[in-house]
Amino acid sequence: MTAPAELDQLTDFFGRYGTALTTGDVAGIARCHTLPGLVVSDSYSFTFSSPAAVALSFLGAAPAYREQRVIAAHAKLLDVFRLSAALALVSVEWEYLDSAGEHVPGERYRYLIRIDADGPLITTVIATK
C-alpha cells in the first residue's frame, strides 16, 4: 500500500513532468530523470547517460504536442507498486487537453521511479497499452 504522502509526492512530480513535456521544457524533462535512464516501447529502446542526451531524446515530443494542439497533460496514476524502499513501478495514463479544451486521446506508460531524499526521479519509461 502506498501512503497518501507518497501519492501526493508522485502526483506533484508527474504534474511537473507533464508541464515540461507539453511546453517543450527539455531541461525540465531532463531534471525528472536519473542517469543512466532507459526508454522502452514495442518498436525501439534507447538509453541516455547525460542530461543533454535526455533533452535530445525528447526534442521531438514538443512539436508532436503542438501539432495536436495539446496545451495540458494530466497524469492519472493508475497503480503504484512498491518494489523496494527506494523503487516504485508507477502506471500512468496521460490525459491531454487541446487549446479548445477538448480531450485528446492519451497514452499509458509505466515508470520505474527511484525515490530518494531529493524526491522521485524516472529511471525507466515503458510504453504500454
C-alpha positions as CSV (number, residue, x, y, z in Angstrom):
1,M,0.0,0.0,0.0
2,T,1.2,3.5,-0.8
3,A,1.0,6.2,1.8
4,P,-1.1,9.3,0.9
5,A,2.0,11.5,1.3
6,E,3.8,9.4,-1.3
7,L,0.9,9.6,-3.7
8,D,0.9,13.4,-3.3
9,Q,4.6,13.5,-4.0
10,L,4.2,11.3,-7.1
11,T,1.2,13.4,-8.3
12,D,3.2,16.6,-7.9
13,F,6.2,15.1,-9.7
14,F,4.1,13.9,-12.7
15,G,2.4,17.3,-12.8
16,R,5.8,19.0,-13.2
17,Y,6.8,16.3,-15.8
18,G,3.6,16.8,-17.8
19,T,4.1,20.5,-17.8
20,A,7.6,20.1,-19.0
21,L,6.5,17.7,-21.8
22,T,3.7,19.9,-23.1
23,T,5.7,23.1,-23.0
24,G,8.9,21.7,-24.6
25,D,10.9,22.3,-21.5
26,V,13.6,19.8,-22.3
27,A,15.8,20.9,-19.4
28,G,12.8,20.3,-17.1
29,I,12.3,16.9,-18.6
30,A,15.9,16.1,-18.0
31,R,15.7,17.1,-14.4
32,C,12.9,14.5,-13.9
33,H,15.2,11.6,-15.0
34,T,18.0,9.8,-13.1
35,L,21.0,8.7,-15.1
36,P,21.5,6.3,-16.7
37,G,18.0,6.1,-18.0
38,L,16.1,3.8,-20.3
39,V,13.0,4.2,-22.6
40,V,11.3,1.0,-24.0
41,S,8.5,0.6,-26.4
42,D,7.3,-2.1,-28.8
43,S,9.4,-0.8,-31.7
44,Y,12.5,0.7,-30.0
45,S,14.6,1.1,-26.9
46,F,17.2,3.6,-26.1
47,T,19.4,4.7,-23.1
48,F,20.7,8.0,-22.1
49,S,23.6,8.8,-19.8
50,S,23.7,12.6,-19.6
51,P,21.1,15.4,-19.1
52,A,21.9,16.5,-22.7
53,A,21.1,13.1,-24.0
54,V,17.7,13.1,-22.2
55,A,16.9,16.5,-23.6
56,L,17.8,15.4,-27.1
57,S,15.7,12.3,-26.9
58,F,12.6,14.4,-26.0
59,L,13.1,17.2,-28.5
60,G,10.6,15.6,-30.9
61,A,7.8,15.5,-28.3
62,A,7.1,19.2,-28.2
63,P,6.3,19.5,-31.9
64,A,4.1,16.5,-31.7
65,Y,2.1,18.1,-28.9
66,R,1.9,21.4,-30.8
67,E,0.7,19.6,-33.9
68,Q,-2.2,18.1,-31.9
69,R,-2.7,21.5,-30.2
70,V,-2.1,19.9,-26.7
71,I,-1.7,22.5,-24.1
72,A,-2.0,20.4,-20.9
73,A,-1.2,16.9,-19.7
74,H,-2.6,15.4,-16.6
75,A,-1.1,12.2,-15.2
76,K,-3.7,9.8,-13.8
77,L,-1.9,7.4,-11.5
78,L,-3.5,4.0,-12.1
79,D,-1.3,2.0,-9.8
80,V,1.8,2.3,-7.6
81,F,3.7,-0.9,-6.8
82,R,6.5,-0.6,-4.3
83,L,9.4,-2.8,-5.4
84,S,11.8,-1.7,-2.6
85,A,12.3,1.1,-0.1
86,A,13.6,3.3,-3.0
87,L,11.9,1.9,-6.1
88,A,8.3,2.0,-7.3
89,L,6.6,1.0,-10.6
90,V,4.0,3.6,-11.4
91,S,1.3,3.0,-14.0
92,V,0.2,6.3,-15.6
93,E,-2.5,7.2,-18.1
94,W,-1.9,10.6,-19.6
95,E,-5.0,12.7,-20.2
96,Y,-4.4,15.6,-22.7
97,L,-6.4,18.8,-23.4
98,D,-6.1,20.8,-26.6
99,S,-6.3,24.6,-27.0
100,A,-10.1,24.3,-27.5
101,G,-10.5,22.5,-24.2
102,E,-11.2,19.2,-25.9
103,H,-9.8,15.9,-24.7
104,V,-7.1,14.4,-26.9
105,P,-6.5,10.6,-26.7
106,G,-3.9,9.9,-24.1
107,E,-1.2,7.3,-23.7
108,R,-0.2,4.8,-21.0
109,Y,3.2,4.3,-19.6
110,R,4.8,2.5,-16.7
111,Y,7.6,4.4,-15.0
112,L,10.3,2.8,-12.8
113,I,10.8,5.6,-10.2
114,R,13.6,5.9,-7.7
115,I,12.6,8.0,-4.7
116,D,15.3,9.4,-2.5
117,A,15.8,12.4,-0.2
118,D,15.5,14.7,-3.3
119,G,12.2,13.2,-4.4
120,P,11.2,10.9,-7.3
121,L,13.1,10.5,-10.5
122,I,12.4,8.4,-13.6
123,T,14.9,5.6,-14.2
124,T,12.9,3.7,-16.9
125,V,9.9,4.6,-19.2
126,I,7.9,1.7,-20.6
127,A,5.2,2.4,-23.2
128,T,2.1,0.3,-22.6
129,K,-1.3,-0.1,-24.0
